[in-house]
Amino acid sequence: MSTEKPKMFESLVDFTVPVVSDSIDRSARYRAEDRGGHAIHFLKRLDRASGAQAELALQLYNDPEALRFVLHSITIPEEFDRVAVSLHDADQGPYLVASRKGRFVTCLGEGMTIDNLYLINHSRLLTYIEKNEEYRRRSKLAESLVGEKHQMKKLFARIASKGDDVTREEMLAISAMQPALKLYFIDRLLGFISNVSDSTRVLIRRKRFTNKDRSILKKHYGEYRAIGHLALLASMSGPSGLDRLTADKAGTLLDLLVRPLFTGDTLMLFRLVWFVGKMGKIMLPALKRMLIKPRLHEEWALALMGLIVVGVRHGKTRGKVFKILEGLPGAMENYGWDVIDFLNKSELKNVLTIAVGSLMEPDKSFEYLEAFAREQCFEEHQPFELPALYTWEKETDVPKDLAFASVADGRHCFSETPELLSFCLTLTPWLARCEAEDFYYPHDYYRHVRMPWQPEETIILIEQERKKRKKKKPVKTERTPERNDPCPCGSGKKYKRCCLLK
């Protein structure tokens, strides 16, 4: 695989992290600039709405940042300069009319024509208003964690370098800036994949490590784990805003995402599968190609899980995913030795049964997984001395969010233990429904179960990569001659009359 960064992201190298700005201050400035004749005109047109509809219009007028957030979150076709925002759930008026940049124009009454306006229906409006409230809540959380709002870079630096020491609150805080930093997160994701690939080549040449290598090993581990954090941050809002992400470039991106999986790390696998699921149907052609013609077993695992999560997340693609799975038996005849060896050890029949079950009956699979997650979390945290809040008498007392975070945080190697693939697939219904912050423990819980980083954690990753690179294909043997073929010894006799008898 090429180590070059895809051209679609070349323009991102100079991207800088913007500061968190105060939406209330901006709203105040906007209202101050826009008062006067235009304000009087707009407020007079509010009489075309009544009751709750008029209140909603006035709410948006007094908080223009909320409307701008809605417009920024929706892809409006270029031919529309103005939008009509439905103020009633029937979507037949009244409407608030604004420019595509968020400037208020007027209010139209029920039944008035909107032929030349792009319609934002009522349910969509309410969805994004709710998202805006969540965005503001996360912004306040970010400021509470890093102090001054202009120190957002410190929070990102922590997530990008602290390995496992990232909590749910920190992920929530940094995700407040996700809409503005999406391209930056993708650029940094690709950068860390390249950095880790380069440092791995250097580290696997070392026969042994000493205490002097501690800082190097810790840096490598931090950058490796940063790939998982950034995969979540980059894909939170799906493919929106990535206009240059064509199907071909999605394939290039998918090929790059395989590299961190050469360690066989299940924690990384779960986060990259989540990335693929959030990107959605744009990834389907690349996932199909990778599943039908995999070069490595890591590709096959990522493609299979990615397809299931896309199918569950995006119901309209479920039929397409099922057809791809139906073509697997024929495709397997042409698989290479690495994939075949992995599948022979992974209990393939059970793997495919779980995959199809998760795709076609995700609710049923999710119920089973929830019970399993509570049981696992209950058992794994028995050795810790936890406060009363986290001391559970029985498995059903385990909070669901902690149970799933515990299962997703498992440190196993699916390459060394192929039968783990069945377990990984049971997690696909959750991966299709969870949010990025659900992968992390809350700070108050994490500080009780936290295990400090040790050099051995990095060395395990390096050793797995070393094994991967040292694997050799089986030696091909010459075809055994048929009975009546000339004997390969060169005697001129038939094989059955010569060496076959020896």
C-alpha positions as CSV (number, residue, x, y, z in Angstrom):
1,M,0.0,0.0,0.0
2,S,1.1,3.5,-0.7
3,T,2.1,5.6,2.3
4,E,1.1,8.8,0.6
5,K,-1.8,10.8,2.0
6,P,-4.9,10.8,-0.3
7,K,-5.0,14.0,-2.5
8,M,-8.5,14.8,-1.2
9,F,-6.9,15.8,2.1
10,E,-3.8,17.6,0.8
11,S,-5.4,21.1,1.4
12,L,-5.7,20.4,5.1
13,V,-2.1,20.6,6.1
14,D,-2.4,24.3,7.0
15,F,-5.6,23.9,8.9
16,T,-5.5,25.5,12.4
17,V,-7.7,24.8,15.4
18,P,-10.3,27.6,15.8
19,V,-11.1,28.8,19.2
20,V,-14.4,28.2,20.9
21,S,-16.5,31.4,20.6
22,D,-19.3,32.6,22.8
23,S,-22.6,32.1,20.9
24,I,-24.5,34.4,23.2
25,D,-22.1,37.3,22.4
26,R,-22.3,36.7,18.7
27,S,-26.1,36.6,18.9
28,A,-26.1,39.9,20.7
29,R,-23.9,41.5,18.1
30,Y,-26.1,40.1,15.3
31,R,-29.3,41.5,16.9
32,A,-27.6,44.9,17.4
33,E,-26.6,45.1,13.8
34,D,-29.9,43.9,12.5
35,R,-32.3,46.1,14.5
36,G,-34.2,48.9,12.8
37,G,-36.3,48.8,9.7
38,H,-35.7,45.1,8.9
39,A,-36.5,44.0,12.4
40,I,-39.8,46.0,12.3
41,H,-40.7,44.3,9.0
42,F,-39.9,40.8,10.2
43,L,-41.8,41.3,13.5
44,K,-44.8,42.6,11.6
45,R,-44.9,39.5,9.4
46,L,-45.0,37.3,12.5
47,D,-48.7,38.0,12.6
48,R,-48.9,35.4,9.8
49,A,-48.1,32.8,12.5
50,S,-49.9,32.3,15.8
51,G,-49.4,30.5,19.1
52,A,-46.6,28.0,19.3
53,Q,-45.5,28.7,15.7
54,A,-45.0,32.4,16.4
55,E,-43.1,31.6,19.6
56,L,-40.8,29.3,17.6
57,A,-40.1,31.9,15.0
58,L,-39.4,34.5,17.6
59,Q,-37.1,32.1,19.5
60,L,-35.0,31.6,16.3
61,Y,-35.0,35.3,15.6
62,N,-33.6,36.1,19.1
63,D,-31.1,33.2,18.8
64,P,-29.8,33.4,15.2
65,E,-26.9,31.1,16.0
66,A,-29.3,28.3,16.4
67,L,-30.7,28.8,12.9
68,R,-27.2,29.1,11.5
69,F,-26.3,25.8,13.1
70,V,-29.3,24.2,11.4
71,L,-28.4,25.6,8.0
72,H,-24.7,24.6,8.5
73,S,-25.8,21.1,9.3
74,I,-27.9,20.6,6.2
75,T,-26.6,20.4,2.6
76,I,-28.6,23.0,0.7
77,P,-28.5,22.8,-3.1
78,E,-26.5,25.6,-4.6
79,E,-29.5,26.8,-6.7
80,F,-31.3,27.9,-3.6
81,D,-30.4,31.3,-2.1
82,R,-33.2,31.2,0.5
83,V,-34.8,28.6,2.7
84,A,-38.3,28.2,4.1
85,V,-38.3,26.8,7.6
86,S,-41.5,25.1,8.5
87,L,-42.9,26.2,11.8
88,H,-45.7,23.6,11.9
89,D,-45.5,19.8,11.9
90,A,-47.9,19.7,8.9
91,D,-45.2,21.4,6.7
92,Q,-47.9,23.6,5.0
93,G,-47.0,26.8,6.7
94,P,-46.4,29.1,8.3
95,Y,-42.8,29.4,7.3
96,L,-39.8,31.4,8.5
97,V,-37.8,32.6,5.4
98,A,-34.1,33.2,5.7
99,S,-31.0,33.4,3.4
100,R,-28.8,30.3,3.2
101,K,-26.3,32.2,5.4
102,G,-28.9,32.7,8.2
103,R,-30.2,36.2,7.6
104,F,-33.9,36.5,8.5
105,V,-36.0,37.8,5.6
106,T,-39.7,37.4,6.4
107,C,-42.5,35.1,7.6
108,L,-45.0,33.4,5.3
109,G,-48.4,32.3,6.3
110,E,-50.1,29.0,5.9
111,G,-50.8,28.1,2.3
112,M,-48.4,30.8,0.8
113,T,-46.2,29.6,-2.0
114,I,-42.6,28.6,-1.4
115,D,-41.8,27.3,-4.9
116,N,-38.4,29.1,-5.1
117,L,-37.3,28.2,-1.6
118,Y,-35.6,25.2,-0.2
119,L,-37.9,23.6,2.4
120,I,-36.6,22.5,5.8
121,N,-39.4,20.5,7.3
122,H,-40.5,20.8,10.9
123,S,-39.2,17.5,12.3
124,R,-35.8,18.2,10.8
125,L,-35.7,21.7,12.3
126,L,-36.5,20.3,15.8
127,T,-33.8,17.6,15.4
128,Y,-31.1,20.2,14.7
129,I,-32.3,22.6,17.3
130,E,-31.9,19.8,19.8
131,K,-28.4,19.0,18.4
132,N,-27.5,22.7,18.8
133,E,-28.5,22.6,22.5
134,E,-26.3,19.5,22.9
135,Y,-23.4,21.3,21.1
136,R,-23.7,24.2,23.5
137,R,-23.8,21.9,26.5
138,R,-20.6,20.2,25.3
139,S,-18.9,23.6,24.7
140,K,-19.6,24.6,28.3
141,L,-18.2,21.3,29.4
142,A,-15.1,21.9,27.3
143,E,-14.5,25.3,28.9
144,S,-15.0,23.8,32.4
145,L,-12.3,21.2,31.6
146,V,-9.6,23.4,30.0
147,G,-10.3,26.7,31.7
148,E,-10.2,29.5,29.3
149,K,-12.1,28.9,26.0
150,H,-9.0,29.8,24.0
151,Q,-7.2,26.7,25.4
152,M,-9.1,24.1,23.4
153,K,-5.9,23.0,21.8
154,K,-4.8,21.7,25.2
155,L,-7.7,19.4,25.3
156,F,-7.1,18.1,21.8
157,A,-3.4,17.6,22.6
158,R,-4.3,15.5,25.6
159,I,-6.6,13.2,23.6
160,A,-4.0,12.9,20.9
161,S,-1.1,11.9,23.2
162,K,-2.4,10.3,26.4
163,G,-3.2,6.8,25.1
164,D,-5.9,5.2,27.2
165,D,-6.1,8.1,29.7
166,V,-9.1,9.7,28.0
167,T,-12.5,9.9,29.8
168,R,-16.0,10.3,28.6
169,E,-16.2,13.9,29.7
170,E,-13.1,14.8,27.7
171,M,-14.4,13.1,24.6
172,L,-17.7,15.0,25.0
173,A,-15.9,18.2,25.4
174,I,-13.7,17.9,22.3
175,S,-16.6,16.7,20.2
176,A,-18.3,20.1,20.8
177,M,-16.0,21.4,18.1
178,Q,-16.5,18.4,15.7
179,P,-18.5,20.3,13.1
180,A,-15.8,22.9,12.7
181,L,-12.9,20.6,13.1
182,K,-14.1,17.6,11.1
183,L,-11.6,18.0,8.2
184,Y,-8.8,18.7,10.8
185,F,-9.6,15.4,12.6
186,I,-9.5,13.4,9.4
187,D,-6.2,15.1,8.4
188,R,-4.7,14.2,11.8
189,L,-6.1,10.7,11.7
190,L,-4.3,10.1,8.4
191,G,-1.2,11.8,9.9
192,F,-1.1,9.5,12.9
193,I,-1.6,6.4,10.7
194,S,1.4,7.4,8.7
195,N,3.5,8.3,11.9
196,V,2.7,5.0,13.5
197,S,3.5,3.0,10.4
198,D,6.9,4.7,10.2
199,S,7.8,4.3,13.9
200,T,6.7,0.6,13.7
201,R,9.2,0.0,10.9
202,V,11.9,1.3,13.2
203,L,10.8,-0.4,16.4
204,I,10.4,-3.9,14.9
205,R,14.1,-3.9,14.0
206,R,15.0,-3.7,17.7
207,K,15.7,-7.1,19.3
208,R,15.2,-5.9,22.8
209,F,14.1,-2.8,24.7
210,T,15.6,-1.2,27.9
211,N,14.4,1.4,30.4
212,K,16.0,4.0,28.1
213,D,13.4,3.3,25.5
214,R,10.5,4.0,27.8
215,S,9.7,7.4,26.4
216,I,9.9,6.2,22.8
217,L,7.5,3.3,23.6
218,K,5.1,5.6,25.4
219,K,5.0,8.0,22.5
220,H,4.4,5.2,20.0
221,Y,1.5,3.9,22.2
222,G,0.0,7.3,22.6
223,E,0.0,7.9,18.8
224,Y,-1.4,4.4,18.1
225,R,-4.3,5.0,20.5
226,A,-4.8,8.5,19.1
227,I,-5.8,6.8,15.8
228,G,-8.8,5.3,17.6
229,H,-9.8,8.6,19.2
230,L,-9.5,10.5,16.0
231,A,-11.5,7.9,14.0
232,L,-14.4,8.5,16.4
233,L,-14.0,12.3,16.3
234,A,-13.7,12.4,12.5
235,S,-16.8,10.4,11.8
236,M,-19.3,11.7,14.4
237,S,-21.4,13.6,11.9
238,G,-21.1,11.1,9.1
239,P,-20.0,12.0,5.6
240,S,-21.6,15.5,5.6
241,G,-19.1,18.2,4.7
242,L,-16.9,15.7,2.8
243,D,-18.0,16.6,-0.7
244,R,-14.8,15.2,-2.2
245,L,-15.3,11.8,-0.6
246,T,-16.2,9.8,-3.7
247,A,-16.6,6.0,-3.8
248,D,-13.1,5.6,-5.2
249,K,-11.5,7.8,-2.5
250,A,-13.6,6.0,0.1
251,G,-11.8,2.9,-1.0
252,T,-8.4,4.5,-0.6
253,L,-9.4,5.7,2.9
254,L,-10.6,2.1,3.8
255,D,-7.2,0.7,2.7
256,L,-5.4,3.1,5.0
257,L,-7.6,2.2,7.9
258,V,-6.5,-1.4,7.7
259,R,-2.9,-0.6,8.7
260,P,-3.6,0.0,12.4
261,L,-5.2,-3.5,12.5
262,F,-2.0,-5.3,11.8
263,T,-1.6,-5.5,15.6
264,G,-4.8,-7.5,15.8
265,D,-6.1,-5.1,18.5
266,T,-9.9,-5.6,19.0
267,L,-10.2,-2.1,20.6
268,M,-8.9,-0.5,17.4
269,L,-11.1,-2.8,15.3
270,F,-14.3,-1.6,17.1
271,R,-13.5,2.1,16.6
272,L,-12.6,1.7,13.0
273,V,-15.7,-0.3,12.3
274,W,-17.7,2.5,14.0
275,F,-16.0,5.0,11.6
276,V,-17.0,2.9,8.6
277,G,-20.6,2.6,9.9
278,K,-20.9,6.4,10.4
279,M,-19.7,7.1,6.9
280,G,-22.5,4.9,5.6
281,K,-23.4,3.8,2.1
282,I,-20.5,5.7,0.5
283,M,-18.3,2.9,1.9
284,L,-20.4,0.0,0.5
285,P,-18.5,-0.5,-2.9
286,A,-15.1,-0.5,-1.1
287,L,-16.4,-2.8,1.7
288,K,-17.7,-5.2,-0.9
289,R,-14.4,-5.2,-2.8
290,M,-12.5,-5.8,0.4
291,L,-14.7,-8.7,1.5
292,I,-14.8,-10.4,-1.9
293,K,-11.1,-9.9,-2.7
294,P,-9.3,-9.5,0.6
295,R,-5.5,-9.6,0.6
296,L,-5.2,-10.0,4.4
297,H,-7.4,-11.4,7.1
298,E,-7.5,-8.0,8.8
299,E,-9.2,-6.6,5.7
300,W,-11.8,-9.4,5.8
301,A,-12.6,-8.8,9.4
302,L,-13.0,-5.0,8.9
303,A,-15.1,-5.4,5.8
304,L,-17.5,-8.0,7.3
305,M,-18.1,-6.0,10.5
306,G,-18.3,-2.7,8.6
307,L,-20.9,-4.1,6.2
308,I,-23.1,-5.4,9.1
309,V,-22.9,-2.0,11.0
310,V,-23.7,-0.1,7.8
311,G,-26.7,-2.4,7.1
312,V,-28.0,-2.0,10.7
313,R,-27.4,1.8,10.8
314,H,-28.9,2.5,7.4
315,G,-31.9,0.3,6.9
316,K,-32.2,0.9,3.2
317,T,-28.8,-0.7,2.6
318,R,-29.7,-3.9,4.5
319,G,-30.8,-5.7,1.4
320,K,-27.6,-4.8,-0.5
321,V,-25.5,-6.0,2.4
322,F,-27.3,-9.3,2.5
323,K,-26.7,-9.8,-1.2
324,I,-23.0,-9.2,-0.7
325,L,-23.0,-11.8,2.0
326,E,-24.8,-14.3,-0.3
327,G,-21.9,-14.0,-2.7
328,L,-19.3,-15.1,-0.1
329,P,-19.3,-18.9,-0.8
330,G,-18.2,-18.3,-4.4
331,A,-15.7,-15.7,-3.5
332,M,-14.0,-17.8,-0.8
333,E,-12.6,-20.2,-3.5
334,N,-10.2,-17.5,-4.6
335,Y,-9.1,-16.3,-1.1
336,G,-5.3,-16.2,-0.4
337,W,-3.6,-18.4,2.2
338,D,-3.6,-15.7,5.0
339,V,-7.4,-15.3,4.8
340,I,-8.1,-19.0,4.5
341,D,-5.9,-19.9,7.4
342,F,-7.7,-17.3,9.6
343,L,-11.1,-18.4,8.6
344,N,-10.3,-22.1,9.2
345,K,-9.5,-21.1,12.8
346,S,-12.3,-18.7,13.4
347,E,-15.2,-21.2,13.3
348,L,-16.5,-19.7,10.0
349,K,-20.0,-21.2,10.2
350,N,-20.6,-19.6,13.6
351,V,-19.1,-16.3,12.4
352,L,-21.5,-16.1,9.4
353,T,-24.5,-17.1,11.5
354,I,-23.8,-14.3,14.0
355,A,-23.2,-11.9,11.1
356,V,-26.5,-12.6,9.4
357,G,-28.4,-12.6,12.8
358,S,-27.0,-9.2,13.7
359,L,-28.0,-7.8,10.3
360,M,-31.5,-9.2,10.1
361,E,-32.5,-9.2,13.8
362,P,-30.4,-6.4,15.4
363,D,-32.9,-5.9,18.3
364,K,-32.8,-9.5,19.3
365,S,-29.0,-9.6,19.1
366,F,-28.8,-6.4,21.1
367,E,-30.8,-7.8,23.9
368,Y,-28.5,-10.8,24.2
369,L,-25.4,-8.6,24.0
370,E,-26.7,-6.3,26.8
371,A,-27.0,-9.3,29.2
372,F,-23.6,-10.5,28.2
373,A,-22.0,-7.1,28.6
374,R,-23.4,-6.7,32.1
375,E,-22.1,-10.2,33.0
376,Q,-18.6,-9.4,31.7
377,C,-18.4,-6.0,33.4
378,F,-19.5,-7.5,36.7
379,E,-16.8,-10.2,36.6
380,E,-14.0,-8.1,35.3
381,H,-14.3,-5.4,38.0
382,Q,-14.6,-7.7,41.0
383,P,-10.9,-7.4,41.9
384,F,-11.0,-3.6,42.1
385,E,-11.8,-1.8,45.4
386,L,-14.6,0.4,44.2
387,P,-16.7,2.9,46.1
388,A,-20.3,1.9,47.1
389,L,-21.7,3.6,44.0
390,Y,-19.9,1.0,41.8
391,T,-20.2,-2.0,44.1
392,W,-22.9,-4.2,42.5
393,E,-24.6,-7.1,44.2
394,K,-25.7,-8.8,41.0
395,E,-25.0,-8.6,37.2
396,T,-28.3,-6.8,36.5
397,D,-27.3,-3.9,38.7
398,V,-24.4,-3.0,36.3
399,P,-25.3,0.3,34.5
400,K,-25.7,-0.4,30.8
401,D,-23.3,2.4,29.7
402,L,-20.5,1.0,31.9
403,A,-21.2,-2.6,30.7
404,F,-20.8,-1.7,27.0
405,A,-17.8,0.5,27.6
406,S,-16.2,-2.4,29.5
407,V,-16.8,-4.8,26.6
408,A,-15.6,-2.4,23.9
409,D,-12.5,-1.7,26.0
410,G,-11.3,-5.3,25.8
411,R,-7.6,-5.7,24.9
412,H,-7.5,-8.9,22.9
413,C,-5.8,-10.0,19.7
414,F,-8.2,-11.3,17.0
415,S,-5.3,-12.3,14.8
416,E,-3.8,-14.6,17.5
417,T,-7.2,-15.9,18.6
418,P,-9.4,-16.0,15.4
419,E,-12.3,-17.4,17.4
420,L,-12.7,-13.9,18.9
421,L,-14.2,-12.8,15.6
422,S,-17.5,-14.3,16.7
423,F,-17.4,-12.2,19.9
424,C,-16.5,-9.1,17.8
425,L,-19.5,-9.6,15.6
426,T,-21.9,-9.8,18.5
427,L,-21.0,-6.2,19.2
428,T,-22.1,-4.9,15.8
429,P,-25.7,-4.0,16.8
430,W,-24.2,-1.8,19.6
431,L,-21.6,-0.3,17.3
432,A,-24.4,0.7,14.9
433,R,-26.3,2.5,17.7
434,C,-23.8,3.9,20.2
435,E,-22.2,7.4,20.3
436,A,-18.5,8.1,20.3
437,E,-18.4,9.0,24.0
438,D,-20.0,5.6,24.8
439,F,-16.6,4.0,24.2
440,Y,-15.2,5.7,27.3
441,Y,-15.6,5.4,31.1
442,P,-16.9,8.5,33.1
443,H,-14.0,10.1,34.9
444,D,-15.3,9.3,38.4
445,Y,-15.4,5.6,37.5
446,Y,-12.3,5.5,35.4
447,R,-10.0,6.9,38.2
448,H,-10.9,3.8,40.3
449,V,-10.1,1.2,37.6
450,R,-7.3,3.0,35.7
451,M,-4.2,0.9,35.2
452,P,-1.1,3.0,34.4
453,W,0.6,2.4,31.1
454,Q,3.5,0.0,31.1
455,P,6.1,-0.5,28.3
456,E,4.8,-4.1,27.8
457,E,1.6,-2.7,26.3
458,T,3.6,-1.2,23.4
459,I,5.9,-4.1,23.1
460,I,2.9,-6.4,22.6
461,L,1.7,-4.3,19.7
462,I,5.2,-4.3,18.2
463,E,5.6,-8.0,18.5
464,Q,2.3,-8.7,16.8
465,E,3.4,-6.4,13.9
466,R,6.8,-8.3,13.8
467,K,4.9,-11.6,13.5
468,K,2.8,-10.2,10.7
469,R,5.8,-9.1,8.7
470,K,7.6,-12.4,9.3
471,K,4.8,-14.6,8.1
472,K,5.7,-16.5,4.9
473,K,3.4,-18.1,2.4
474,P,3.4,-21.9,2.2
475,V,6.0,-23.3,-0.2
476,K,4.3,-24.5,-3.4
477,T,5.0,-28.2,-4.2
478,E,5.1,-29.6,-7.7
479,R,2.0,-31.4,-9.0
480,T,2.2,-35.2,-8.6
481,P,2.3,-36.8,-12.0
482,E,-0.7,-38.9,-13.2
483,R,0.0,-42.7,-13.5
484,N,0.4,-42.6,-17.3
485,D,2.4,-39.3,-17.4
486,P,6.2,-39.4,-18.3
487,C,8.2,-40.0,-15.1
488,P,9.7,-36.7,-13.9
489,C,13.1,-38.5,-13.2
490,G,13.7,-38.4,-17.0
491,S,13.9,-42.2,-17.5
492,G,11.5,-42.0,-20.4
493,K,9.2,-44.6,-18.8
494,K,5.7,-43.9,-17.6
495,Y,5.4,-42.8,-14.0
496,K,3.5,-46.0,-13.0
497,R,6.3,-48.1,-14.4
498,C,9.1,-46.1,-12.7
499,C,9.2,-43.9,-9.6
500,L,5.6,-44.7,-8.5
501,L,6.9,-48.2,-7.6
502,K,9.8,-46.9,-5.5
